[in-house]
Structures are given as C-alpha cells and as structure tokens.
C-alpha cells in the first residue's frame, strides 16, 4: 500500500500474556472467516491452546484457514494437524520441500498475520510458541505486534487469500490503486510488503524514507540486525545532522553466528555517535522503528539480506502520535531499566572474540553475495 487508511483502532501489543490473550480473543470472537499465517507454530503448551481455539472456531462453522511455513513450522505435530483438519480447519504448509513452491530456493513465508471477518487483525513479529509467551524464569522473548480494527483489515484479508490460495494478486493491486477518501485523522495506517517474487520491496523503502525525513529522533529495536552499507550510511548521516539515533540490539540470540556478525558492527555505530543498547534479559526478537515520536513501523521485517531479498514479510506503518509516543515510552523504559549501554571505550574484546566476529561477518557477506548473484534469476519470476 502506498496510501494511509483510517482505522477504527490501532493498538500496540507486546509479546507475553498480552499477545496470546489478544490472539485467543480474536479467534474466539470470529464469526465468518479467519486467516492465521505464521512462520513458527510449535505444538507446545502455548501452541496447543491456540490449536484448541482454532478447532472451536471451526466447530462454530467459521471458515478457518491456517498457513504455516514448512521450514519454520517443521516441528508442528502430525496429530495436531489431523485434529485441525478433522474439525474442518483448512490447513496447509507454505513451500514444503517437495512442492512447486519450493523451486524458488530460500523463499520463506516469514510474516505473522491473523485477520478475522474483514474487521480485526493482528500482525507483527511474534510467532506462536511458549518462548514468546513464557520462557525460562518466566521471561518471554521480547517482541511486538499491532492490533488493527476497521476498513484497513480488508487489505489484510486479501493478503491472507493471496498466500493461502495462491491467487488474488489482481484484487490486491486494484485495492492499492483505489483513491482513498478517508485518509485523514489520528489513526492512519498502511501495510507494507516484501516479496521479491511479486516485485514487492516496500518495507525497506519505509525505513529509508523515515530516516531521511527524521529531524529529532529515531529509535530502532532490531533482532538479527546486519544492515547493508547503504542503510548504515543512512544511520550515520542522520546522526551527523543531529538526529538522536538509539539502537536496541540483542544481548542474547537464538542464532549465535548472527549475533557475532552483529557485534562486528558495534564500533561503526559508536564511532558515528549512534547510541547503542543491549537487551540481556531474554532473546530479543522485535523489529520496529519510531521517528520523531510521530511515525512508527512494526512487523516481521529484519534489517538483513534475508528479509530484504528472500523472505515474505509484512509491516504496518503507523501515523499516530499517541501510538508512537506510547511505543517510544515503552522502549525508553526498556533502555533505562533493562538494557546495558555499550560504550566505545568499554567495547573491548579479546583477540579470539574479534576473530570470531570477523569470520561471522565475512560468512554473512558471502551468503548475501551468493543471493545477489541469483538476483537476475529471481527477477525473471517476479511477475508470476
């Protein structure tokens, strides 16, 4: 979507009880149609609760469509799948290993979307698993989502149809071209997609444009944060013109090699007057940015080559001062009470650690360049 649309409500949702209570409520109150699409769905105690809610909805004659990424949700249990299908849930995996979808190597459905009855939706970066609900010592992985009510959900319903049924892109394009008549007010939102096969690279553009326009502040919370050279330059240029840039990055990660590559770039940020904070309480999985306390983006998109060039991603761009202020206040509280501030003079590492970080970053670049070599091949399929 290029234009912003007025919503009835836009609400910030945090991982943990708030997210899963909201998710269950949406499923329980659905009446006609429900789409649930996610990258990871584990059939642990949290996952089983959501499975039960989906079954109950189907037994109420709601048309329930569940689409799980075949790689991310490879551990989803066969008994749970059979239970869902027996209750009447329409269920399938996205891009199983032996399927026509899998010819596009590495293309994964990474977005997280729930939309019910064309009227209410939930999207962000939170997967369905106990670790997002309650991890060790009752700490969940840190992440965020947004609940949306109103007319904008019609667009998300079409996104759900597009990926579940593998058709409907024409209707999406027509909706995107419609002249908006209600695009003023306090609760404005647009949805941004990344999907190289369909020629979509909207989310990165949102991040770029927002940084270029930022005048006073930009707060980023980011997991798997390995931005390319051009985006790093955008951050540095913004800091040079007086924008206060604050990065909240992972002190703990479920992918150790990525964290090493992230750490390799710490000196760059610090030398360019970018404030750097580490969340150490649990795994950080959030992906969002707020600029000038007026605009925010939140979703599934990571600032790295996988999200930029390969995965299917979905973000919400929000123009709402109340939402942005609330979100900025939450992140500021996280910074002040829960994060370790990283200083250049204290950012010392042993020689062995520096070698590890350098090797991880070089490996990351090799993988990125390999993806770029296939860019010409991928472009030939983008209009399918």
C-alpha positions as CSV (number, residue, x, y, z in Angstrom):
1,X,0.0,0.0,0.0
2,X,1.2,3.5,-0.8
3,X,-1.5,5.5,0.9
4,X,-2.5,5.6,4.5
5,X,-6.0,4.5,5.5
6,X,-8.1,5.5,8.5
7,X,-8.5,2.7,11.1
8,X,-11.1,2.5,13.9
9,X,-8.4,1.4,16.3
10,X,-4.6,0.8,16.4
11,X,-3.2,-0.8,19.5
12,X,0.4,-1.7,20.4
13,X,0.7,-5.3,21.7
14,X,3.7,-6.8,23.5
15,X,4.8,-10.5,23.5
16,X,3.8,-12.5,26.5
17,X,0.3,-12.8,28.0
18,X,-1.0,-9.6,26.2
19,X,-0.3,-11.0,22.8
20,X,-1.7,-14.5,23.3
21,X,-4.8,-13.2,25.1
22,X,-5.4,-10.9,22.2
23,X,-4.9,-13.7,19.7
24,X,-7.3,-16.1,21.5
25,X,-9.8,-13.3,21.8
26,X,-9.7,-12.6,18.0
27,X,-10.1,-16.4,17.3
28,X,-12.9,-16.8,19.8
29,X,-14.9,-13.8,18.5
30,X,-14.5,-14.6,14.8
31,X,-17.8,-15.3,13.1
32,X,-17.3,-15.9,9.3
33,X,-13.7,-16.1,8.2
34,X,-10.3,-16.4,9.9
35,X,-6.8,-16.4,8.4
36,X,-3.8,-17.4,10.6
37,X,-0.4,-17.3,8.9
38,X,2.9,-17.6,10.7
39,X,6.5,-18.7,10.3
40,X,6.8,-20.7,13.5
41,X,3.9,-22.6,15.2
42,X,5.1,-25.0,17.9
43,X,2.7,-27.5,19.5
44,X,4.0,-26.9,23.0
45,X,1.6,-25.8,25.8
46,X,1.0,-22.4,24.2
47,X,0.6,-23.8,20.7
48,X,-1.9,-26.4,22.0
49,X,-4.1,-23.6,23.4
50,X,-4.2,-21.9,20.0
51,X,-4.9,-25.2,18.3
52,X,-7.9,-25.7,20.6
53,X,-9.2,-22.1,19.9
54,X,-8.9,-22.8,16.1
55,X,-10.8,-26.1,16.4
56,X,-13.5,-24.4,18.5
57,X,-13.9,-21.7,15.8
58,X,-14.2,-24.3,13.0
59,X,-16.8,-26.2,15.0
60,X,-18.8,-22.9,15.2
61,X,-18.8,-23.0,11.4
62,X,-16.1,-20.3,11.0
63,X,-14.1,-20.8,7.8
64,X,-10.6,-21.1,9.3
65,X,-7.5,-21.1,7.1
66,X,-4.2,-21.9,8.6
67,X,-0.9,-21.4,6.6
68,X,2.4,-22.3,8.3
69,X,5.8,-22.1,6.8
70,X,7.0,-25.6,6.1
71,X,10.6,-24.9,7.3
72,X,9.8,-22.7,10.3
73,X,6.9,-24.9,11.5
74,X,8.6,-28.2,10.6
75,X,8.1,-29.4,14.2
76,X,4.3,-28.9,14.1
77,X,2.9,-32.2,15.2
78,X,1.0,-34.5,12.9
79,X,-1.7,-35.3,15.5
80,X,-2.4,-31.6,15.9
81,X,-2.7,-31.2,12.1
82,X,-5.1,-34.1,11.9
83,X,-7.2,-32.7,14.8
84,X,-7.5,-29.3,12.9
85,X,-8.4,-30.9,9.7
86,X,-11.0,-33.3,11.3
87,X,-12.7,-30.2,12.9
88,X,-12.9,-28.6,9.4
89,X,-9.9,-26.2,9.5
90,X,-8.4,-25.6,6.1
91,X,-4.7,-26.3,6.7
92,X,-1.6,-26.3,4.6
93,X,2.2,-25.7,4.7
94,X,3.8,-23.0,2.7
95,X,6.6,-24.2,0.4
96,X,7.1,-27.8,1.5
97,X,10.3,-29.4,0.4
98,X,8.7,-31.5,-2.4
99,X,6.4,-28.9,-4.0
100,X,6.3,-26.4,-6.9
101,X,6.6,-23.5,-4.4
102,X,10.0,-24.8,-3.3
103,X,11.6,-24.2,-6.7
104,X,12.2,-20.6,-5.5
105,X,15.1,-21.5,-3.2
106,X,15.1,-19.9,0.2
107,X,11.7,-18.1,-0.2
108,X,10.0,-18.5,3.1
109,X,6.8,-17.1,4.5
110,X,8.1,-15.1,7.4
111,X,5.2,-12.8,8.1
112,X,2.9,-13.2,11.1
113,X,-0.8,-12.4,10.4
114,X,-4.2,-13.1,11.9
115,X,-7.2,-11.4,10.3
116,X,-10.9,-12.1,11.1
117,X,-14.1,-11.2,9.3
118,X,-12.5,-8.3,7.4
119,X,-12.7,-6.2,10.6
120,X,-9.9,-7.0,13.0
121,X,-6.3,-8.1,12.5
122,X,-3.1,-8.8,14.5
123,X,0.3,-8.6,12.8
124,X,3.9,-8.1,13.9
125,X,7.0,-10.3,14.7
126,X,5.6,-12.7,17.2
127,X,5.4,-16.4,16.4
128,X,3.2,-19.0,18.2
129,X,5.4,-20.7,20.8
130,X,5.9,-20.9,24.5
131,X,9.2,-18.9,24.3
132,X,7.1,-15.8,23.1
133,X,4.7,-16.4,25.9
134,X,6.8,-17.5,28.9
135,X,10.4,-18.5,28.6
136,X,12.9,-19.5,31.3
137,X,12.4,-17.7,34.6
138,X,9.0,-16.5,33.3
139,X,10.8,-14.2,30.7
140,X,9.4,-14.3,27.2
141,X,11.2,-13.3,24.0
142,X,10.9,-9.5,23.6
143,X,8.7,-8.7,20.6
144,X,5.8,-6.5,19.5
145,X,2.7,-6.6,17.3
146,X,-0.2,-4.3,16.4
147,X,-3.9,-4.9,16.6
148,X,-5.9,-3.1,13.9
149,X,-9.7,-2.7,13.6
150,X,-11.7,-1.3,10.8
151,X,-11.6,-0.9,7.0
152,X,-7.8,-1.5,6.6
153,X,-8.4,-5.1,7.5
154,X,-10.0,-5.7,4.1
155,X,-6.5,-5.4,2.6
156,X,-5.1,-7.9,5.0
157,X,-7.9,-10.3,4.2
158,X,-6.8,-10.2,0.6
159,X,-3.1,-10.8,1.7
160,X,-4.3,-13.9,3.6
161,X,-6.2,-15.1,0.5
162,X,-3.2,-14.4,-1.8
163,X,-0.9,-16.7,0.1
164,X,-3.3,-19.4,1.2
165,X,-5.0,-19.9,-2.2
166,X,-2.0,-18.7,-4.4
167,X,-4.3,-16.3,-6.2
168,X,-5.8,-12.8,-5.8
169,X,-2.9,-10.5,-6.6
170,X,-5.0,-8.6,-9.2
171,X,-7.6,-7.7,-6.5
172,X,-4.8,-6.5,-4.2
173,X,-3.3,-4.3,-7.0
174,X,-6.7,-2.8,-7.7
175,X,-7.2,-2.1,-4.0
176,X,-3.8,-0.4,-3.8
177,X,-4.7,1.8,-6.8
178,X,-8.1,2.9,-5.3
179,X,-8.4,6.6,-4.5
180,X,-8.7,6.8,-0.7
181,X,-11.5,9.0,0.6
182,X,-10.8,8.7,4.3
183,X,-7.0,9.2,4.6
184,X,-7.1,11.9,7.2
185,X,-7.3,11.7,11.0
186,X,-5.3,10.5,14.0
187,X,-5.4,6.7,13.3
188,X,-3.7,6.3,9.9
189,X,-2.1,3.0,8.8
190,X,-0.7,1.4,5.7
191,X,0.6,-2.1,5.2
192,X,3.9,-2.7,3.5
193,X,5.1,-6.0,2.0
194,X,8.3,-7.6,0.9
195,X,8.1,-10.4,-1.6
196,X,10.7,-10.5,-4.4
197,X,8.7,-12.9,-6.4
198,X,5.9,-10.4,-6.7
199,X,8.1,-7.4,-7.1
200,X,7.5,-6.0,-3.6
201,X,10.2,-4.3,-1.7
202,X,8.1,-1.8,0.3
203,X,9.3,-2.2,3.9
204,X,12.9,-1.2,3.3
205,X,11.7,1.9,1.5
206,X,9.6,2.8,4.5
207,X,12.6,2.5,6.8
208,X,14.8,4.5,4.3
209,X,12.2,7.3,3.8
210,X,11.6,7.7,7.5
211,X,15.3,8.0,8.3
212,X,15.8,10.6,5.6
213,X,12.9,12.6,7.0
214,X,13.7,12.3,10.7
215,X,14.5,15.6,12.3
216,X,15.0,14.9,16.0
217,X,15.0,11.2,16.9
218,X,14.9,7.6,15.7
219,X,14.6,4.6,18.0
220,X,15.1,1.2,16.4
221,X,14.6,-2.2,18.1
222,X,16.1,-4.9,16.0
223,X,16.8,-8.6,16.0
224,X,19.3,-10.2,13.6
225,X,20.4,-6.7,12.8
226,X,23.0,-6.7,10.0
227,X,22.0,-3.8,7.8
228,X,23.8,-3.2,4.4
229,X,26.3,-0.5,3.8
230,X,23.7,2.0,2.4
231,X,21.5,1.7,5.4
232,X,24.4,2.0,7.8
233,X,25.3,5.2,6.0
234,X,21.7,6.5,6.4
235,X,22.0,6.0,10.2
236,X,25.4,7.7,10.3
237,X,24.2,10.7,8.1
238,X,21.1,11.1,10.3
239,X,23.3,11.2,13.4
240,X,25.6,13.8,11.8
241,X,22.7,16.2,11.1
242,X,21.7,16.0,14.8
243,X,19.1,13.2,14.9
244,X,19.4,11.2,18.2
245,X,19.7,7.6,17.0
246,X,19.1,4.9,19.6
247,X,19.6,1.2,18.7
248,X,18.3,-1.6,21.0
249,X,20.0,-4.8,19.9
250,X,20.2,-8.4,21.2
251,X,22.4,-9.3,24.1
252,X,21.1,-12.9,23.6
253,X,20.2,-14.5,20.4
254,X,19.0,-17.9,19.2
255,X,21.4,-17.7,16.3
256,X,24.9,-17.3,17.7
257,X,26.7,-16.6,14.4
258,X,24.3,-13.8,13.6
259,X,25.0,-12.2,17.0
260,X,28.7,-12.3,16.3
261,X,28.2,-10.6,12.9
262,X,26.0,-8.0,14.6
263,X,28.7,-7.4,17.2
264,X,31.3,-6.8,14.5
265,X,29.4,-3.6,13.5
266,X,29.3,-2.1,17.0
267,X,32.4,0.0,16.6
268,X,30.9,1.6,13.4
269,X,27.7,2.7,15.3
270,X,29.6,4.0,18.3
271,X,32.1,5.9,16.2
272,X,29.3,7.6,14.3
273,X,27.6,8.9,17.5
274,X,24.8,6.3,17.5
275,X,23.6,5.3,20.9
276,X,23.8,1.5,21.4
277,X,21.9,-0.6,24.0
278,X,21.8,-4.3,24.6
279,X,18.7,-6.2,25.9
280,X,20.1,-9.0,28.0
281,X,17.1,-10.4,29.9
282,X,15.9,-12.8,27.1
283,X,16.2,-13.2,23.4
284,X,15.3,-10.0,21.6
285,X,13.1,-10.7,18.6
286,X,11.4,-7.3,17.9
287,X,11.6,-5.4,14.7
288,X,10.4,-1.8,14.7
289,X,11.3,1.9,14.4
290,X,9.9,5.2,15.6
291,X,10.9,8.6,14.3
292,X,10.2,12.0,15.9
293,X,7.5,10.5,18.1
294,X,5.0,10.7,15.2
295,X,5.6,7.7,12.9
296,X,6.3,4.0,13.5
297,X,6.8,0.8,11.6
298,X,6.3,-2.6,13.2
299,X,6.2,-6.1,11.8
300,X,8.2,-9.2,10.7
301,X,10.9,-7.5,8.7
302,X,14.5,-7.8,9.9
303,X,17.2,-5.4,8.6
304,X,19.3,-8.0,6.9
305,X,19.6,-9.6,3.5
306,X,17.2,-12.5,4.2
307,X,14.2,-10.2,4.8
308,X,15.3,-7.8,2.1
309,X,15.9,-10.2,-0.7
310,X,14.3,-13.6,0.1
311,X,11.5,-13.8,2.7
312,X,7.9,-12.8,2.5
313,X,7.4,-10.0,5.1
314,X,4.6,-7.7,6.3
315,X,4.9,-4.5,8.3
316,X,2.4,-1.8,9.4
317,X,3.4,1.9,9.0
318,X,1.5,4.0,11.5
319,X,0.9,7.7,11.6
320,X,-0.5,8.2,15.1
321,X,1.2,10.4,17.7
322,X,-0.4,8.6,20.6
323,X,0.7,5.2,19.4
324,X,4.2,6.4,18.6
325,X,4.5,8.2,21.9
326,X,3.3,5.1,23.9
327,X,5.7,2.9,21.9
328,X,8.6,5.3,22.4
329,X,7.9,5.5,26.1
330,X,7.9,1.6,26.3
331,X,11.3,1.5,24.5
332,X,12.7,4.3,26.6
333,X,11.7,2.4,29.8
334,X,13.4,-0.7,28.3
335,X,16.5,1.3,27.7
336,X,16.7,2.9,31.1
337,X,15.8,-0.1,33.2
338,X,16.6,-3.2,31.3
339,X,19.4,-2.5,28.9
340,X,23.2,-2.3,29.1
341,X,24.6,0.8,27.4
342,X,27.5,-0.1,25.1
343,X,30.4,2.5,25.2
344,X,33.2,2.6,22.7
345,X,35.9,2.6,25.3
346,X,34.3,-0.3,27.1
347,X,33.6,-2.3,23.9
348,X,36.8,-4.3,24.3
349,X,37.0,-7.9,23.0
350,X,39.7,-10.5,23.2
351,X,41.6,-11.3,20.0
352,X,39.8,-14.6,19.7
353,X,36.5,-12.9,20.0
354,X,37.4,-10.3,17.4
355,X,38.4,-13.1,15.0
356,X,35.1,-14.9,15.6
357,X,33.2,-11.7,14.9
358,X,35.2,-11.0,11.8
359,X,34.7,-14.6,10.4
360,X,30.9,-14.4,11.2
361,X,30.6,-11.1,9.3
362,X,32.6,-12.4,6.3
363,X,30.4,-15.5,6.2
364,X,27.3,-13.3,6.3
365,X,28.7,-11.3,3.3
366,X,29.5,-14.4,1.4
367,X,25.9,-15.7,1.8
368,X,24.5,-12.3,0.9
369,X,26.6,-12.0,-2.2
370,X,25.5,-15.5,-3.3
371,X,21.9,-14.4,-3.0
372,X,22.7,-11.3,-5.1
373,X,24.2,-13.5,-7.8
374,X,20.8,-15.1,-8.2
375,X,19.1,-11.7,-8.5
376,X,18.8,-11.8,-12.3
377,X,17.2,-15.3,-12.0
378,X,14.8,-14.1,-9.4
379,X,13.7,-11.0,-11.3
380,X,12.6,-13.2,-14.2
381,X,9.9,-14.7,-11.9
382,X,8.7,-11.6,-10.1
383,X,5.5,-11.1,-12.2
384,X,4.2,-14.7,-11.8
